[in-house]
Amino acid sequence: MHEFGVAAGVLDLVEARAAGRPVRAVRLHVGALHRLDRDVFDTAFALMAEGGVADGAEIEVVEVAVTVRCACGATTTADELVVACGRCHAHDLELLAGDDLVLESITVTDTPTAQEVG
């Protein structure tokens, strides 16, 4: 379950960028090659964020398809790893997208958290 590791890494980035402000939403781009189980990831993130600035934050995950380019010039896009060119069947492919893991944005409020108030 690498989802817990991904959630921990994302939460570290979110907390650093939030600078103590409450986080309402998080938007990620995740490549299809990560095979992220959304239920497990969402649960892991919620558990780790509990009591912190990202507690209750909405998580939006945009899945990025696998895209490869062959020396013959063909580009192929798929939902999983592409091992051969669809045009010439060569195996020497350049991965252009699909292994992404990018924190695109966070939405914060200027309202202090309960921890800051109390």
Contacts in CASP RR format, 6 or more apart in sequence:
PFRMAT RR
TARGET T0000
AUTHOR 0000-0000-0000
METHOD contacts of the structure
MODEL  1
MHEFGVAAGVLDLVEARAAGRPVRAVRLHVGALHRLDRDVFDTAFALMAE
GGVADGAEIEVVEVAVTVRCACGATTTADELVVACGRCHAHDLELLAGDD
LVLESITVTDTPTAQEVG
1 37 0 8 1.000
1 40 0 8 1.000
1 44 0 8 1.000
2 34 0 8 1.000
3 36 0 8 1.000
3 37 0 8 1.000
3 40 0 8 1.000
3 41 0 8 1.000
3 44 0 8 1.000
4 40 0 8 1.000
4 44 0 8 1.000
4 48 0 8 1.000
5 44 0 8 1.000
6 30 0 8 1.000
6 34 0 8 1.000
6 36 0 8 1.000
6 41 0 8 1.000
6 44 0 8 1.000
6 101 0 8 1.000
7 41 0 8 1.000
7 44 0 8 1.000
7 45 0 8 1.000
7 48 0 8 1.000
8 44 0 8 1.000
8 48 0 8 1.000
10 26 0 8 1.000
10 28 0 8 1.000
10 45 0 8 1.000
10 103 0 8 1.000
11 45 0 8 1.000
11 48 0 8 1.000
11 49 0 8 1.000
11 54 0 8 1.000
13 103 0 8 1.000
14 23 0 8 1.000
14 26 0 8 1.000
14 53 0 8 1.000
14 54 0 8 1.000
14 57 0 8 1.000
14 103 0 8 1.000
14 106 0 8 1.000
15 52 0 8 1.000
15 53 0 8 1.000
15 54 0 8 1.000
17 103 0 8 1.000
17 106 0 8 1.000
18 53 0 8 1.000
18 54 0 8 1.000
18 106 0 8 1.000
18 108 0 8 1.000
20 53 0 8 1.000
20 113 0 8 1.000
20 116 0 8 1.000
21 53 0 8 1.000
21 108 0 8 1.000
21 109 0 8 1.000
21 110 0 8 1.000
22 53 0 8 1.000
22 108 0 8 1.000
22 109 0 8 1.000
22 111 0 8 1.000
22 112 0 8 1.000
22 113 0 8 1.000
23 53 0 8 1.000
23 54 0 8 1.000
23 57 0 8 1.000
23 106 0 8 1.000
23 107 0 8 1.000
23 108 0 8 1.000
24 57 0 8 1.000
24 58 0 8 1.000
24 107 0 8 1.000
24 108 0 8 1.000
24 109 0 8 1.000
25 57 0 8 1.000
25 58 0 8 1.000
25 59 0 8 1.000
25 60 0 8 1.000
25 105 0 8 1.000
25 106 0 8 1.000
25 107 0 8 1.000
26 54 0 8 1.000
26 57 0 8 1.000
26 58 0 8 1.000
26 59 0 8 1.000
26 60 0 8 1.000
26 103 0 8 1.000
26 105 0 8 1.000
26 106 0 8 1.000
26 107 0 8 1.000
27 60 0 8 1.000
27 62 0 8 1.000
27 103 0 8 1.000
27 104 0 8 1.000
27 105 0 8 1.000
27 106 0 8 1.000
28 59 0 8 1.000
28 60 0 8 1.000
28 61 0 8 1.000
28 62 0 8 1.000
28 101 0 8 1.000
28 102 0 8 1.000
28 103 0 8 1.000
28 104 0 8 1.000
29 61 0 8 1.000
29 62 0 8 1.000
29 64 0 8 1.000
29 100 0 8 1.000
29 101 0 8 1.000
29 102 0 8 1.000
29 104 0 8 1.000
30 36 0 8 1.000
30 61 0 8 1.000
30 62 0 8 1.000
30 63 0 8 1.000
30 64 0 8 1.000
30 100 0 8 1.000
30 101 0 8 1.000
30 102 0 8 1.000
31 63 0 8 1.000
31 64 0 8 1.000
31 65 0 8 1.000
31 66 0 8 1.000
31 97 0 8 1.000
31 98 0 8 1.000
31 99 0 8 1.000
31 100 0 8 1.000
31 101 0 8 1.000
32 63 0 8 1.000
32 64 0 8 1.000
32 65 0 8 1.000
32 66 0 8 1.000
32 78 0 8 1.000
32 79 0 8 1.000
32 80 0 8 1.000
32 98 0 8 1.000
33 66 0 8 1.000
33 80 0 8 1.000
33 81 0 8 1.000
33 98 0 8 1.000
33 99 0 8 1.000
34 99 0 8 1.000
34 101 0 8 1.000
36 61 0 8 1.000
36 63 0 8 1.000
38 61 0 8 1.000
41 59 0 8 1.000
41 61 0 8 1.000
42 59 0 8 1.000
45 54 0 8 1.000
45 59 0 8 1.000
46 56 0 8 1.000
49 55 0 8 1.000
49 56 0 8 1.000
49 57 0 8 1.000
51 115 0 8 1.000
52 113 0 8 1.000
52 115 0 8 1.000
53 113 0 8 1.000
55 113 0 8 1.000
57 106 0 8 1.000
62 104 0 8 1.000
64 97 0 8 1.000
64 98 0 8 1.000
64 100 0 8 1.000
65 77 0 8 1.000
65 78 0 8 1.000
65 79 0 8 1.000
65 97 0 8 1.000
65 98 0 8 1.000
66 77 0 8 1.000
66 78 0 8 1.000
66 79 0 8 1.000
66 80 0 8 1.000
66 81 0 8 1.000
66 82 0 8 1.000
66 95 0 8 1.000
66 97 0 8 1.000
66 98 0 8 1.000
67 75 0 8 1.000
67 76 0 8 1.000
67 77 0 8 1.000
67 95 0 8 1.000
67 96 0 8 1.000
67 97 0 8 1.000
67 98 0 8 1.000
68 75 0 8 1.000
68 76 0 8 1.000
68 82 0 8 1.000
68 85 0 8 1.000
68 93 0 8 1.000
68 94 0 8 1.000
68 95 0 8 1.000
68 96 0 8 1.000
69 75 0 8 1.000
69 93 0 8 1.000
69 94 0 8 1.000
69 96 0 8 1.000
70 76 0 8 1.000
70 85 0 8 1.000
70 86 0 8 1.000
70 87 0 8 1.000
70 88 0 8 1.000
70 90 0 8 1.000
70 92 0 8 1.000
70 93 0 8 1.000
70 94 0 8 1.000
71 90 0 8 1.000
71 92 0 8 1.000
72 85 0 8 1.000
72 87 0 8 1.000
72 88 0 8 1.000
72 90 0 8 1.000
73 87 0 8 1.000
74 85 0 8 1.000
74 86 0 8 1.000
74 87 0 8 1.000
74 88 0 8 1.000
75 96 0 8 1.000
76 82 0 8 1.000
76 85 0 8 1.000
76 86 0 8 1.000
76 93 0 8 1.000
82 93 0 8 1.000
83 91 0 8 1.000
83 93 0 8 1.000
84 90 0 8 1.000
84 91 0 8 1.000
84 93 0 8 1.000
85 91 0 8 1.000
85 93 0 8 1.000
END
